[in-house]
Each structure stands twice: as C-alpha cells, then as structure tokens.
Amino acid sequence: MEKDKKTIWFPAKKYGFGWGFPITWQGWTVLFSYILLNLVGSKSVTGSTSKVGFFIVYVVFLTAVLIFICWKKGEKTGWRWGNKK
C-alpha cells in the first residue's frame, strides 16, 4: 500500500450527495458508536421535557462529529448522477 494513499472509510454515494455505508471496520465502529450514543442520550430524556433542549444540542453535536469524520475519512463528495462515461 502506498504511503500517500488515503484509506477510505466511507465511499461517496453513487447518486445524490454525501457518503454511503462504511466499507471498513473503522467506519462501522464510528457509525455504530453514533447510533449507540444517540440511543443512550434519548434514554436520558425519556419522561423529562426540561432536558429536550439539551438532547437537541447533544444530537446536533454528535451529528457534526460524524459529518467531520466522514469528511476526513471519506471520498470527496459532491452531487453525483451515476457513473460518468
């Protein structure tokens, strides 16, 4: 493997904008951690309306971290319309 070649965790989508499902175990770990942390955070809000604002900030923060990781470890993304010929 070349030193300057970047290992891609998240491939770009074939259609649309963004990244697809992970292709490495590191990517899957990041995705499952994101889901698990959101579930744990949602359990802390159950039955309490005073914590809803905190939960929204928490989810926005986790999502920003996930997008940052996808941006750093994923393929360059942009609007895609399938394979270019």
Buried (B, 14 or more C-beta within 10 A) or exposed (E): EEEEEEEBBBBBBEEEEBBBEBBEEBBEEBBEBBEEBBEEBEEEBEEEEEBEEEBEEBBEEBEEBBEEBBEEBBBEBEEBEEEEE
